[in-house]
């Protein structure tokens, strides 16, 4: 058995259609089985090159190709949805309307006392907000006005000191 490198060299030589015998790559003193393998590869290569495969197209191939070409020219038809899916939104909408109507008819009526209590609860934050608006400006401005008054006092005392210091 030859080494894989020798088999590769023989194969490359046969693929290149060299006129030289592939035996020239065999190392000297190679065993007889290497020679037999080499001759087998040469015979196989010759047999493969001499036989030409007969390629015959199947009879249906031309018709299939022409049909594909015609189909490519035609505009694509939109996919049709099943009829059930097309009409499904209308009954669903009708069912929703019926359920809503039944719910509105059977819900408990609210008494006016509950509405008045709810209104009083809703107006209390509004009244609190009104009180905040009236009280907030004086609370926000009071520290600033105190600071401004102290600043004016400091300026007055500084002016008195400077006048007293002059000769």
Secondary structure, 3 states (H helix, E strand, C coil): CCCHHHHHHHHHHHHCCCCCCHHHHCCCCCCHHHHHHHHHHHHHHHHHHHCCCCCCCCCHHHHHHHHHHHHHHCCCCCCCCCHHHHHHHHHHHHHHHHHHHHHHHHCCCCCHHHHHHHHHHHHHHHHHHHHHHHHHHHHHHHHHHHHHHHHHHHHHHHHHHHHHHCC
